[in-house]
Amino acid sequence: MAEIKPMALIESMKKKVCEHSDVYFRTNKQTGKVTTGKLCNPSEKEPSAAQIATKARFAKVAAAVRAVLENPTEKAKLEAEYKAQHKYGSLFGYAMHKLNSQYDQNGDPING
């Protein structure tokens, strides 16, 4: 089977082509492989209370992670760990993974 090399325009794409499109593009930063996906049958229901709570927790933890990344010493420490691993494609994603367990169900820091 032949290997397909996408044209340069597609290699640089990410997310959606336009707001009306349901096709998403993603480029793996380590391998350079471009993948696409299509959003099929999106939910039209109102989000449940659990989904709203999860979204609020994520927002609180993400804000806390951004604050940690603004601290130069913490950022340098996380950057060194990030460069030594290959699972996460961004420093923010790696920091979310590392620091997520330090927050409770409401997104508040766990003391201790």
VEXPALUM-428804 format. One record per residue (C-alpha): x, y, z. Coordinates in Angstrom, 2 decimals. Example, Ala and Ser with C-alpha at 12.3 -4.5 7.8 and 13.67 -1.06 7.14 Angstrom:
! VEXPALUM-428804
<atom><east>12.30</east><north>-4.50</north><up>7.80</up></atom>
<atom><east>13.67</east><north>-1.06</north><up>7.14</up></atom>
! end
This chain:
! VEXPALUM-428804
<atom><east>0.00</east><north>0.00</north><up>0.00</up></atom>
<atom><east>1.34</east><north>3.42</north><up>-0.91</up></atom>
<atom><east>2.09</east><north>6.05</north><up>1.69</up></atom>
<atom><east>0.32</east><north>9.33</north><up>1.09</up></atom>
<atom><east>2.18</east><north>12.57</north><up>1.72</up></atom>
<atom><east>-0.28</east><north>15.44</north><up>2.23</up></atom>
<atom><east>0.31</east><north>18.71</north><up>0.47</up></atom>
<atom><east>1.90</east><north>21.53</north><up>2.51</up></atom>
<atom><east>-1.45</east><north>23.28</north><up>3.09</up></atom>
<atom><east>-2.93</east><north>20.25</north><up>4.86</up></atom>
<atom><east>0.27</east><north>19.61</north><up>6.87</up></atom>
<atom><east>-0.09</east><north>23.00</north><up>8.54</up></atom>
<atom><east>-3.81</east><north>22.72</north><up>9.31</up></atom>
<atom><east>-5.21</east><north>22.12</north><up>12.74</up></atom>
<atom><east>-8.68</east><north>22.18</north><up>14.22</up></atom>
<atom><east>-11.50</east><north>22.97</north><up>11.76</up></atom>
<atom><east>-11.23</east><north>24.48</north><up>8.30</up></atom>
<atom><east>-14.11</east><north>26.85</north><up>9.04</up></atom>
<atom><east>-16.78</east><north>27.21</north><up>11.70</up></atom>
<atom><east>-19.33</east><north>25.35</north><up>9.54</up></atom>
<atom><east>-17.11</east><north>22.34</north><up>8.95</up></atom>
<atom><east>-17.40</east><north>19.14</north><up>10.95</up></atom>
<atom><east>-13.99</east><north>17.78</north><up>9.86</up></atom>
<atom><east>-11.07</east><north>18.30</north><up>12.24</up></atom>
<atom><east>-7.35</east><north>18.12</north><up>11.39</up></atom>
<atom><east>-4.57</east><north>17.23</north><up>13.82</up></atom>
<atom><east>-0.82</east><north>16.92</north><up>13.27</up></atom>
<atom><east>1.23</east><north>14.74</north><up>15.61</up></atom>
<atom><east>4.16</east><north>16.96</north><up>16.61</up></atom>
<atom><east>6.59</east><north>14.07</north><up>17.03</up></atom>
<atom><east>5.85</east><north>12.00</north><up>13.94</up></atom>
<atom><east>4.44</east><north>14.70</north><up>11.66</up></atom>
<atom><east>1.50</east><north>12.43</north><up>10.79</up></atom>
<atom><east>-1.72</east><north>14.29</north><up>9.90</up></atom>
<atom><east>-4.99</east><north>12.75</north><up>11.02</up></atom>
<atom><east>-8.54</east><north>13.85</north><up>10.43</up></atom>
<atom><east>-11.75</east><north>13.19</north><up>12.24</up></atom>
<atom><east>-15.37</east><north>14.03</north><up>11.71</up></atom>
<atom><east>-17.86</east><north>15.05</north><up>14.37</up></atom>
<atom><east>-20.88</east><north>12.86</north><up>13.82</up></atom>
<atom><east>-24.23</east><north>13.23</north><up>15.55</up></atom>
<atom><east>-23.30</east><north>15.92</north><up>18.08</up></atom>
<atom><east>-25.53</east><north>16.06</north><up>21.15</up></atom>
<atom><east>-28.27</east><north>18.67</north><up>21.08</up></atom>
<atom><east>-29.38</east><north>18.03</north><up>24.67</up></atom>
<atom><east>-28.75</east><north>20.43</north><up>27.51</up></atom>
<atom><east>-25.65</east><north>19.44</north><up>29.54</up></atom>
<atom><east>-26.30</east><north>17.54</north><up>32.76</up></atom>
<atom><east>-25.37</east><north>18.88</north><up>36.20</up></atom>
<atom><east>-22.41</east><north>16.48</north><up>36.30</up></atom>
<atom><east>-21.15</east><north>17.76</north><up>32.94</up></atom>
<atom><east>-21.45</east><north>21.37</north><up>34.08</up></atom>
<atom><east>-19.59</east><north>20.54</north><up>37.32</up></atom>
<atom><east>-16.82</east><north>18.79</north><up>35.37</up></atom>
<atom><east>-16.49</east><north>21.77</north><up>33.03</up></atom>
<atom><east>-16.25</east><north>24.16</north><up>36.00</up></atom>
<atom><east>-13.63</east><north>21.96</north><up>37.70</up></atom>
<atom><east>-11.57</east><north>21.81</north><up>34.50</up></atom>
<atom><east>-11.68</east><north>25.60</north><up>34.18</up></atom>
<atom><east>-10.49</east><north>26.08</north><up>37.78</up></atom>
<atom><east>-7.66</east><north>23.55</north><up>37.44</up></atom>
<atom><east>-6.59</east><north>25.00</north><up>34.07</up></atom>
<atom><east>-6.40</east><north>28.50</north><up>35.60</up></atom>
<atom><east>-4.30</east><north>27.13</north><up>38.48</up></atom>
<atom><east>-1.97</east><north>25.38</north><up>36.01</up></atom>
<atom><east>-1.56</east><north>28.62</north><up>34.04</up></atom>
<atom><east>-0.60</east><north>30.36</north><up>37.29</up></atom>
<atom><east>2.00</east><north>27.65</north><up>38.05</up></atom>
<atom><east>3.44</east><north>28.01</north><up>34.54</up></atom>
<atom><east>3.86</east><north>31.76</north><up>35.08</up></atom>
<atom><east>6.29</east><north>31.02</north><up>37.94</up></atom>
<atom><east>9.75</east><north>30.72</north><up>36.23</up></atom>
<atom><east>11.19</east><north>28.16</north><up>38.68</up></atom>
<atom><east>8.13</east><north>25.89</north><up>38.54</up></atom>
<atom><east>7.97</east><north>26.24</north><up>34.77</up></atom>
<atom><east>11.65</east><north>25.29</north><up>34.39</up></atom>
<atom><east>11.14</east><north>22.20</north><up>36.57</up></atom>
<atom><east>8.06</east><north>21.10</north><up>34.60</up></atom>
<atom><east>9.79</east><north>21.86</north><up>31.28</up></atom>
<atom><east>12.69</east><north>19.54</north><up>32.16</up></atom>
<atom><east>10.26</east><north>16.73</north><up>33.04</up></atom>
<atom><east>8.20</east><north>17.44</north><up>29.91</up></atom>
<atom><east>11.22</east><north>17.15</north><up>27.62</up></atom>
<atom><east>12.12</east><north>13.78</north><up>29.15</up></atom>
<atom><east>8.76</east><north>12.22</north><up>28.23</up></atom>
<atom><east>7.03</east><north>11.54</north><up>24.90</up></atom>
<atom><east>3.39</east><north>10.97</north><up>25.84</up></atom>
<atom><east>2.18</east><north>14.59</north><up>26.02</up></atom>
<atom><east>2.52</east><north>16.96</north><up>23.08</up></atom>
<atom><east>2.43</east><north>20.27</north><up>24.96</up></atom>
<atom><east>3.85</east><north>21.64</north><up>28.19</up></atom>
<atom><east>0.37</east><north>22.73</north><up>29.27</up></atom>
<atom><east>-1.04</east><north>19.24</north><up>28.67</up></atom>
<atom><east>1.81</east><north>17.69</north><up>30.65</up></atom>
<atom><east>1.32</east><north>20.20</north><up>33.49</up></atom>
<atom><east>-2.42</east><north>19.44</north><up>33.57</up></atom>
<atom><east>-1.59</east><north>15.74</north><up>33.87</up></atom>
<atom><east>0.96</east><north>16.27</north><up>36.65</up></atom>
<atom><east>-1.05</east><north>18.76</north><up>38.70</up></atom>
<atom><east>-4.60</east><north>17.45</north><up>38.19</up></atom>
<atom><east>-4.41</east><north>15.05</north><up>41.15</up></atom>
<atom><east>-3.63</east><north>17.95</north><up>43.48</up></atom>
<atom><east>-7.18</east><north>19.31</north><up>43.15</up></atom>
<atom><east>-10.43</east><north>17.94</north><up>44.59</up></atom>
<atom><east>-13.76</east><north>17.31</north><up>42.82</up></atom>
<atom><east>-14.62</east><north>21.03</north><up>42.96</up></atom>
<atom><east>-11.26</east><north>22.12</north><up>41.53</up></atom>
<atom><east>-9.99</east><north>23.43</north><up>44.87</up></atom>
<atom><east>-6.42</east><north>22.61</north><up>45.96</up></atom>
<atom><east>-6.01</east><north>19.62</north><up>48.25</up></atom>
<atom><east>-4.11</east><north>20.71</north><up>51.35</up></atom>
<atom><east>-1.54</east><north>18.25</north><up>52.51</up></atom>
! end
